[in-house]
Amino acid sequence: MLQTNEPNWRELVLMKKTNKNTEMLGQLDTYQNYIANQIANTQFPSEPNNLYTPAKYILELGGKRMRPILSMMACEMFSGKFENATNAAMGVEIFHNFTLVHDDMMDAAPLRRGKETVHQKWNDRVGLLSGDVLMIESYKRLALYQPHLLPKLIKLYNDTAIEVCEGQQMDMDFETSDSVSIDDYVKMIKLKTAVLLGCSLQLGAIVGEACDQDARDLYNFGTNLGIAFQLQDDILDVYADQSKFGKQVGGDIIANKKTFLLLKALELSNEDQKKRFEQLFVESDHELKVREVKKLYAELNIKAIAEEQMNAFYAEAMANLDAIRVDDTKKNPLRALAMFLLNRES
């Protein structure tokens, strides 16, 4: 499955000392603490215990809370009050955790954020049902908004939920497919990961009473930034400094994962290079495999091509943000966050 490598917000805070743009990110502490308190105060019924305790468990495992933070940032951009987005932010965070419960089941993953996954701690049937109740709870949050906002909120939410499922299915299909194209891959990461970032932002914009065009531009900013972020994750997996990277460098190569880098390399390879790739796909010496694949990437200039593609999506995201008709100072927190995400080392 596609794995994400989200930023460490502590690094954001430390960066304020060295980067003049990142003082605007100080408000992330406020957002993160606010949403953490909302989650801590979330009340589920006490019975049935095996339905609600796992739901509470996954929500309290932590995480960076990027999606609810984006909802609050967007709402504040248009209304000046991030608290107005509380239920939208909680809804999207609860929905995200629902997808994690089911994703972990499909991956047979034993750990999530260093703790046992729900299905591992209980069982698959409990995981399935507690995930379902989280999804329903997320809709309950949206239903608390005023009637004039509900049609836009629910349509966006429904469309995004379906797209996330489509992206997950594409990701699973790719594992056994021999004909995955670059366009297929970009579509998959957009659906599986990026659209939920765009949705988070647009939900906040709608609650903040933004006009339709501004809300849509903010959605496009989120999706393009999300794609750029995932492409950067592909690059970091191969070229990151192991001492700074949050997972094994070269892990995607070892797993024969169909990333942008591998798909582009296969597209550009001559017959000899294709044969070398085929031999490396079954190589059991992981160190040798990573080293030789990186040599092939160097021959094909893959890192530069991937960075160019990443930067193209980042530039498109910035154009989307520039198009929003609010004072530039109100866009600066998102601009600074985007800059950090595309300049990270882990």
matplotlib code that plots the C-alpha trace (Angstrom):
import matplotlib.pyplot as plt

x = [0.0, 1.1, 2.6, 2.8, 5.6, 4.0, 6.0, 7.1, 5.5, 8.2, 10.6, 8.3, 8.5, 12.3, 12.5, 11.1, 14.5, 16.3, 13.8, 12.1, 9.0, 8.3, 7.3, 3.9, 3.8, 3.8, 0.0, 0.3, 0.8, -2.5, -4.4, -2.8, -3.5, -7.1, -7.9, -6.1, -8.4, -11.5, -10.5, -9.8, -13.2, -15.0, -17.6, -18.6, -21.3, -19.9, -21.7, -21.0, -17.5, -15.9, -17.4, -16.6, -13.4, -11.4, -12.9, -11.6, -8.3, -7.4, -8.3, -6.1, -3.0, -1.9, -0.6, 0.2, -3.5, -2.6, -6.1, -8.0, -5.3, -5.8, -9.6, -9.0, -6.4, -8.8, -11.7, -9.6, -8.4, -12.0, -13.8, -11.0, -12.2, -10.7, -13.1, -16.0, -14.4, -14.3, -16.9, -15.5, -12.0, -13.1, -15.2, -12.3, -9.9, -12.4, -12.9, -9.1, -8.8, -11.6, -9.5, -6.5, -8.3, -9.5, -6.2, -4.3, -6.6, -6.0, -2.3, -2.3, -0.3, 0.6, 1.5, 0.1, 2.1, 4.2, 1.1, -0.9, -3.4, -7.1, -7.5, -4.3, -5.4, -9.0, -9.8, -10.8, -14.5, -14.1, -11.8, -14.4, -17.3, -15.4, -14.1, -17.7, -18.9, -16.1, -17.2, -20.8, -19.5, -17.7, -20.9, -22.6, -20.1, -20.9, -24.6, -24.2, -23.7, -26.4, -28.8, -27.5, -24.0, -25.0, -25.5, -22.0, -20.4, -22.1, -21.5, -17.8, -17.5, -19.3, -17.3, -14.0, -15.0, -15.7, -12.4, -10.4, -11.9, -11.1, -7.5, -7.1, -8.4, -6.1, -3.2, -4.1, -4.6, -1.1, 0.5, -0.2, -0.4, 2.3, 0.9, 0.8, 1.5, 2.8, -0.6, -2.2, 0.2, -0.4, -4.1, -3.8, -1.8, -4.2, -7.2, -5.8, -4.0, -4.2, -8.0, -8.5, -6.1, -8.0, -11.3, -10.0, -9.2, -12.4, -14.5, -12.9, -13.4, -17.1, -17.6, -15.7, -18.3, -15.8, -17.2, -17.4, -14.4, -12.1, -13.1, -12.4, -9.0, -8.1, -9.2, -6.9, -4.1, -4.4, -4.6, -1.6, 0.4, -0.5, 0.7, 3.9, 4.3, 3.9, 6.3, 8.8, 8.3, 9.2, 12.4, 13.3, 12.8, 15.7, 18.0, 17.3, 19.9, 19.2, 19.9, 17.1, 14.6, 11.7, 11.9, 14.4, 16.0, 15.5, 12.5, 10.5, 13.3, 13.5, 9.7, 9.6, 7.1, 5.7, 6.7, 7.1, 10.8, 10.6, 7.8, 9.6, 12.8, 11.1, 9.5, 12.8, 14.9, 16.5, 16.3, 19.6, 18.4, 15.0, 16.8, 18.9, 15.8, 14.1, 17.1, 17.1, 13.4, 14.3, 17.6, 17.7, 20.7, 19.0, 22.1, 23.2, 19.6, 19.4, 22.9, 22.3, 18.8, 20.3, 22.9, 20.2, 18.3, 21.5, 22.0, 18.5, 18.6, 15.5, 16.1, 16.1, 13.1, 11.2, 12.1, 11.0, 7.6, 7.3, 8.2, 5.6, 2.8, 4.1, 4.1, 0.5, -0.4, 1.1, -0.8, -4.0, -3.2, -2.3, -5.7, -7.6, -9.1, -8.0, -5.2, -1.9, -1.0, -3.9, -2.3, 1.1, 0.6, -0.4, 2.4, 4.9, 3.6, 3.8, 7.4, 8.3, 6.7, 8.7, 12.0, 11.9, 14.5, 12.4]
y = [0.0, 3.6, 4.9, 8.5, 10.3, 13.2, 16.1, 16.4, 19.5, 19.9, 20.4, 23.2, 25.0, 24.6, 26.0, 29.3, 30.1, 29.8, 30.6, 34.0, 32.5, 29.9, 32.2, 32.1, 28.4, 29.0, 28.9, 25.2, 24.6, 26.4, 24.3, 21.0, 21.6, 22.6, 19.5, 17.3, 18.7, 18.1, 14.5, 14.0, 15.3, 13.2, 11.0, 7.6, 5.4, 3.0, 0.0, -2.1, -1.8, -3.7, -1.3, 2.1, 1.4, 0.6, 3.7, 5.8, 4.0, 4.8, 8.5, 8.8, 7.2, 10.7, 11.7, 15.1, 16.1, 17.7, 17.4, 19.1, 21.7, 22.5, 22.8, 25.3, 27.3, 27.6, 28.7, 31.3, 32.6, 33.6, 34.1, 35.0, 32.3, 28.9, 27.6, 27.8, 24.8, 22.6, 20.1, 20.0, 19.5, 16.7, 15.1, 14.9, 13.6, 11.0, 10.0, 9.7, 7.4, 5.3, 4.8, 3.9, 1.1, -0.5, 0.1, -1.6, -4.6, -4.8, -4.6, -7.0, -4.3, -5.0, -1.5, 2.0, 4.9, 2.4, 0.8, -2.3, -1.7, -2.1, -5.5, -6.7, -5.6, -6.9, -8.8, -8.2, -8.2, -5.6, -3.5, -3.6, -2.5, 0.1, 1.6, 1.8, 3.6, 6.1, 6.9, 7.4, 9.6, 11.8, 12.5, 13.4, 16.2, 17.7, 17.4, 20.0, 22.9, 25.3, 24.0, 26.4, 24.9, 21.2, 20.5, 21.7, 20.0, 16.7, 16.6, 17.3, 14.8, 12.0, 12.7, 12.5, 9.4, 7.6, 8.8, 7.6, 4.1, 4.2, 5.2, 2.4, -0.2, 1.1, 0.8, -2.8, -3.5, -2.1, -4.8, -7.5, -5.4, -5.3, -2.3, 0.6, 3.9, 7.2, 8.7, 5.8, 6.2, 10.0, 9.4, 6.8, 9.0, 11.9, 9.8, 7.9, 10.7, 14.2, 14.6, 14.3, 17.2, 19.2, 18.2, 19.3, 22.8, 23.2, 22.1, 24.9, 27.4, 26.5, 26.9, 30.2, 31.3, 31.6, 32.0, 28.8, 29.7, 30.5, 27.3, 25.3, 27.0, 26.0, 22.4, 22.4, 23.8, 21.0, 18.2, 19.5, 20.0, 16.5, 15.0, 16.9, 15.7, 12.1, 12.4, 13.8, 10.8, 8.6, 10.6, 10.6, 6.8, 6.4, 9.4, 10.5, 10.6, 7.5, 9.3, 11.7, 9.5, 8.0, 4.6, 2.4, 4.2, 2.0, 0.3, 0.9, -0.6, -3.7, -4.2, -3.6, -0.9, 0.8, 4.4, 7.3, 6.7, 3.0, 3.5, 6.4, 4.3, 1.4, 3.8, 5.2, 2.0, 0.4, -3.4, -4.0, -1.8, -3.5, -6.9, -5.5, -4.3, -7.8, -9.4, -7.0, -7.6, -11.1, -10.2, -11.4, -9.3, -6.1, -3.9, -5.0, -4.5, -0.9, 0.0, -1.4, 0.1, 3.5, 3.1, 2.5, 5.5, 7.6, 6.4, 7.5, 10.8, 9.7, 11.8, 15.0, 14.0, 13.1, 16.4, 18.3, 16.6, 17.3, 20.9, 21.2, 20.1, 22.4, 25.3, 24.5, 24.4, 27.9, 29.2, 27.9, 29.6, 32.9, 32.8, 33.0, 36.5, 37.3, 39.5, 37.9, 38.0, 35.6, 33.1, 33.2, 30.4, 28.0, 29.3, 28.7, 25.3, 24.3, 25.5, 23.4, 20.3, 20.5, 21.2, 18.4, 15.8, 13.1]
z = [0.0, -0.5, 2.7, 3.6, 5.5, 7.2, 8.6, 12.3, 13.6, 16.2, 13.3, 12.1, 15.4, 15.5, 12.0, 13.2, 14.6, 11.3, 8.5, 8.3, 6.6, 9.3, 12.1, 10.5, 11.3, 15.0, 15.0, 14.2, 17.9, 18.6, 16.0, 17.0, 20.7, 20.0, 17.9, 20.5, 23.2, 21.0, 20.4, 24.1, 25.0, 22.4, 24.1, 22.8, 24.4, 26.9, 25.3, 23.3, 24.7, 21.7, 19.3, 20.8, 22.7, 19.5, 17.9, 20.8, 20.8, 17.2, 17.6, 20.6, 19.0, 17.9, 14.6, 13.1, 12.5, 9.2, 7.7, 10.5, 10.8, 7.1, 7.6, 10.4, 8.5, 5.5, 7.7, 9.4, 6.0, 5.1, 8.4, 10.9, 13.3, 13.0, 15.7, 13.2, 11.5, 14.6, 13.4, 9.8, 11.2, 13.6, 10.8, 8.4, 11.1, 12.2, 8.6, 8.1, 11.1, 9.7, 6.5, 8.6, 10.5, 7.2, 5.5, 8.3, 8.0, 4.2, 4.8, 7.7, 9.5, 13.1, 14.1, 13.7, 15.2, 17.2, 18.8, 18.0, 15.1, 15.9, 14.2, 15.9, 19.4, 18.9, 15.7, 12.0, 12.7, 15.5, 13.2, 10.4, 12.6, 14.7, 11.4, 10.1, 13.3, 12.8, 9.3, 10.5, 13.4, 10.9, 9.0, 12.3, 12.7, 9.3, 10.0, 12.8, 10.3, 9.2, 6.5, 3.8, 4.1, 4.2, 0.4, -0.4, 2.5, 2.0, -1.8, -1.3, 1.5, -0.5, -3.6, -1.7, 0.2, -3.0, -4.6, -1.6, -2.0, -5.7, -4.9, -2.4, -5.0, -7.6, -5.2, -4.5, -8.2, -9.0, -6.8, -9.4, -12.6, -15.2, -17.1, -14.7, -16.4, -15.0, -15.4, -13.6, -10.7, -10.4, -10.5, -7.7, -5.3, -6.1, -5.2, -2.3, -0.5, -2.1, -2.5, 1.2, 1.7, -0.9, 0.8, 4.2, 2.9, 0.9, 3.9, 5.9, 3.1, 2.8, 6.6, 6.4, 3.7, 0.9, -2.6, -4.7, -6.9, -4.0, -2.3, -5.4, -5.9, -2.3, -3.0, -6.1, -4.1, -1.6, -4.2, -6.2, -3.1, -2.0, -5.2, -5.0, -1.4, -2.4, -5.3, -2.9, -0.7, -3.6, -4.1, -0.4, -0.1, -2.5, -1.8, 1.8, 4.5, 6.6, 9.8, 9.1, 7.3, 9.2, 7.5, 5.6, 2.7, -0.4, 1.1, -2.1, -4.2, -2.0, -2.2, -6.0, -5.3, -8.4, -7.6, -10.0, -10.1, -11.1, -13.6, -15.3, -15.3, -17.0, -19.5, -20.5, -20.4, -23.4, -23.7, -21.8, -18.9, -18.8, -18.5, -15.6, -13.9, -14.3, -12.8, -9.9, -9.1, -7.9, -6.3, -2.6, -1.6, -0.6, -0.3, -3.8, -5.2, -3.9, -5.1, -8.6, -9.0, -8.0, -10.7, -13.3, -12.0, -12.4, -16.0, -16.8, -14.9, -12.9, -9.8, -11.8, -13.8, -10.6, -9.0, -12.1, -11.9, -8.2, -8.7, -11.5, -9.2, -6.5, -8.9, -9.9, -6.2, -5.7, -8.7, -7.2, -4.0, -5.8, -7.5, -4.3, -3.8, -0.2, 1.1, 0.6, 4.3, 4.9, 2.5, 4.1, 6.6, 3.9, 1.7, 4.5, 5.2, 1.6, 1.4, 4.4, 3.0, -0.2, 1.5, 4.1, 4.6, 6.2]

ax = plt.figure().add_subplot(projection="3d")
ax.plot(x, y, z, "-o")
ax.set_aspect("equal")
plt.show()
